[in-house]
Amino acid sequence: MDTNDHNNNNGLQLELPQDVAQGEYANFAIITHSSSDFIVDFARILPGVPKALVKSRVILAPEHAKRLLHALNDNIMRYEQEFGPIQIPNQQPRTAVPFDFGKGDA
């Protein structure tokens, strides 16, 4: 099995199999939750195709979902400091907080 190994700051080794390393392109996400889990379905919507195909599902404990939210927030802020603001068409820019920590919709 071809793999890539990565180390993080805690010395934990991550194994990245070749088929997973290729990644999946997704341009749509749906987030649902229960009292014990957050479920994130990543899908691909293609022009002229009435059905979105879910390419990946990630299930997280609420604590990990919140950690992911904060990690994304930190990384987006660093990205924008380096490359400039990410423009989202038809959306008013947010000035106070990059993410609204209210209701979870995607």
Beta strands, then each sheet from edge to edge (+ up, - down):
strand 1: 3-7
strand 2: 13-17
strand 3: 28-33
strand 4: 38-44
strand 5: 53-60
sheet 1: 1+ 2-
sheet 2: 3+ 4- 5+
end
